[in-house]
Amino acid sequence: MNVVANKAAIVFAEWAVLWSPIVEKDRRKEAWSLLELPGDFTGLESEYWSAFQVGSPQPKISLLLHSALDMEGGQAREEWMRVFHFLGLTWKDSTLSPDHLAPACEALAVAIQNDDGVLITELCGRYLLPWCERALETLESAGSPMTVVAKQFQSDLLELG
């Protein structure tokens, strides 16, 4: 694996941390910094949670890919389980749905490590870039400062080529 691919895999492993609702606050803050997102996470934490995790009555944009993309949930989860199986990833004791953005980013990081261009293209084209489009549309219309997070995520995906 070349240095560029290794760096990209690390970037998406950090995105997985940022999107996960089950990581510790300090680890999420570290991921924010490593991804070079603007501002201090501590000062933006409330807006982050409202935009992506537990807004009232719901987050502005769902991190469940099927929900954000108006897809049938069972089919989306099944597709992601096939991706995990193909990559040799196990699904033990996870509290997140397989089509949640955090495990999706973990799978993408492994696909990058494996230099699997076809899988990378499919994951980005079918799920991740459409999620970015929906997130940007939703966050921009809400005037959310978290638009910058979705833009950076989209930019990192587009850099994969």
C-alpha positions as CSV (number, residue, x, y, z in Angstrom):
1,M,0.0,0.0,0.0
2,N,1.4,3.4,-0.9
3,V,1.6,6.4,1.5
4,V,-1.3,8.2,-0.1
5,A,-3.6,5.2,0.3
6,N,-2.5,4.7,3.9
7,K,-3.2,8.4,4.7
8,A,-6.7,8.1,3.0
9,A,-7.5,5.0,5.0
10,I,-6.5,6.8,8.2
11,V,-8.7,9.8,7.3
12,F,-11.8,7.6,6.9
13,A,-11.0,5.7,10.1
14,E,-11.1,9.1,11.8
15,W,-14.4,10.0,10.0
16,A,-15.7,6.7,11.5
17,V,-14.8,8.0,14.9
18,L,-16.4,11.4,14.4
19,W,-19.7,9.9,13.2
20,S,-19.9,7.3,15.9
21,P,-22.3,8.1,18.8
22,I,-20.6,5.5,21.0
23,V,-17.0,6.9,21.2
24,E,-15.8,8.9,24.1
25,K,-16.1,12.7,23.8
26,D,-12.3,13.2,24.0
27,R,-11.7,10.7,21.2
28,R,-14.3,12.5,19.0
29,K,-12.6,15.8,19.8
30,E,-9.3,14.3,18.7
31,A,-10.8,13.1,15.5
32,W,-12.2,16.6,14.8
33,S,-8.7,17.9,15.2
34,L,-7.0,15.2,13.1
35,L,-9.5,15.8,10.3
36,E,-8.5,19.5,10.5
37,L,-12.1,20.6,10.9
38,P,-12.5,24.3,11.8
39,G,-13.1,25.6,15.2
40,D,-12.9,23.9,18.6
41,F,-15.1,20.8,18.9
42,T,-16.0,21.7,22.5
43,G,-17.6,25.0,21.4
44,L,-19.5,23.3,18.5
45,E,-20.4,20.1,20.3
46,S,-24.0,21.0,20.9
47,E,-24.6,21.9,17.2
48,Y,-22.8,18.7,16.2
49,W,-25.2,16.6,18.3
50,S,-28.2,18.5,17.0
51,A,-27.2,18.1,13.4
52,F,-26.1,14.5,13.3
53,Q,-27.0,12.6,16.4
54,V,-29.9,13.5,18.6
55,G,-31.5,16.8,17.5
56,S,-35.0,17.6,18.7
57,P,-37.2,16.0,17.6
58,Q,-34.6,14.3,15.4
59,P,-31.2,15.2,14.0
60,K,-31.1,17.5,11.0
61,I,-29.6,14.7,8.9
62,S,-29.7,11.0,9.7
63,L,-26.4,9.1,9.9
64,L,-28.4,6.0,8.9
65,L,-27.8,5.9,5.2
66,H,-31.1,4.3,4.3
67,S,-33.0,6.9,6.2
68,A,-31.1,9.9,4.8
69,L,-31.3,8.5,1.3
70,D,-35.0,7.3,1.5
71,M,-34.0,3.7,0.9
72,E,-35.6,0.5,2.2
73,G,-33.7,-0.2,5.5
74,G,-33.5,-4.0,5.3
75,Q,-32.0,-4.0,1.8
76,A,-29.4,-1.3,2.7
77,R,-28.4,-3.2,5.9
78,E,-28.1,-6.4,3.9
79,E,-25.9,-4.7,1.3
80,W,-23.6,-3.3,3.9
81,M,-23.4,-6.7,5.6
82,R,-22.2,-8.2,2.3
83,V,-19.6,-5.4,2.1
84,F,-18.3,-6.2,5.6
85,H,-18.2,-9.9,4.8
86,F,-16.4,-9.3,1.5
87,L,-13.8,-7.2,3.4
88,G,-13.4,-9.9,6.1
89,L,-14.9,-7.6,8.8
90,T,-16.9,-9.2,11.5
91,W,-20.0,-7.8,13.1
92,K,-19.8,-8.7,16.8
93,D,-21.4,-6.8,19.6
94,S,-21.9,-3.6,17.6
95,T,-24.7,-1.4,18.7
96,L,-24.7,0.5,15.4
97,S,-26.7,-0.5,12.3
98,P,-24.6,-1.8,9.4
99,D,-25.7,1.1,7.3
100,H,-24.7,3.8,9.8
101,L,-22.2,6.2,8.5
102,A,-19.5,5.3,11.1
103,P,-19.2,1.6,10.2
104,A,-19.6,2.6,6.5
105,C,-16.5,4.8,6.9
106,E,-14.6,1.9,8.6
107,A,-15.5,-0.3,5.6
108,L,-14.3,2.4,3.2
109,A,-11.0,2.6,5.1
110,V,-10.5,-1.1,4.7
111,A,-11.4,-1.0,1.0
112,I,-8.8,1.8,0.6
113,Q,-6.2,-0.3,2.4
114,N,-7.0,-3.2,0.1
115,D,-6.7,-0.9,-2.9
116,D,-10.2,-2.1,-4.1
117,G,-11.0,0.7,-6.5
118,V,-14.3,-0.9,-7.7
119,L,-15.6,-1.2,-4.1
120,I,-14.5,2.3,-3.3
121,T,-16.3,3.7,-6.3
122,E,-19.4,1.8,-5.6
123,L,-19.6,2.8,-1.9
124,C,-19.0,6.4,-2.7
125,G,-21.3,6.6,-5.6
126,R,-24.2,4.6,-4.2
127,Y,-24.2,5.8,-0.6
128,L,-21.6,8.2,0.7
129,L,-21.6,11.0,-1.9
130,P,-25.4,11.0,-2.1
131,W,-25.5,11.2,1.7
132,C,-23.2,14.3,1.4
133,E,-25.5,15.9,-1.1
134,R,-28.5,15.4,1.1
135,A,-26.6,16.5,4.2
136,L,-25.4,19.7,2.5
137,E,-28.8,20.5,1.2
138,T,-30.4,20.0,4.6
139,L,-27.7,21.7,6.7
140,E,-27.4,24.7,4.4
141,S,-31.2,25.2,4.4
142,A,-31.1,25.1,8.2
143,G,-28.2,27.5,8.4
144,S,-26.2,25.0,10.4
145,P,-22.5,25.6,11.1
146,M,-22.1,21.8,10.6
147,T,-22.4,22.4,6.8
148,V,-18.6,22.7,6.9
149,V,-18.3,19.2,8.3
150,A,-20.4,17.7,5.5
151,K,-18.4,19.7,2.9
152,Q,-15.1,18.4,4.3
153,F,-16.4,14.8,4.3
154,Q,-17.5,15.2,0.7
155,S,-14.1,16.7,-0.3
156,D,-12.3,13.8,1.3
157,L,-14.5,11.4,-0.6
158,L,-13.9,13.2,-3.9
159,E,-10.2,13.0,-3.4
160,L,-10.4,9.2,-3.6
161,G,-11.0,9.8,-7.3
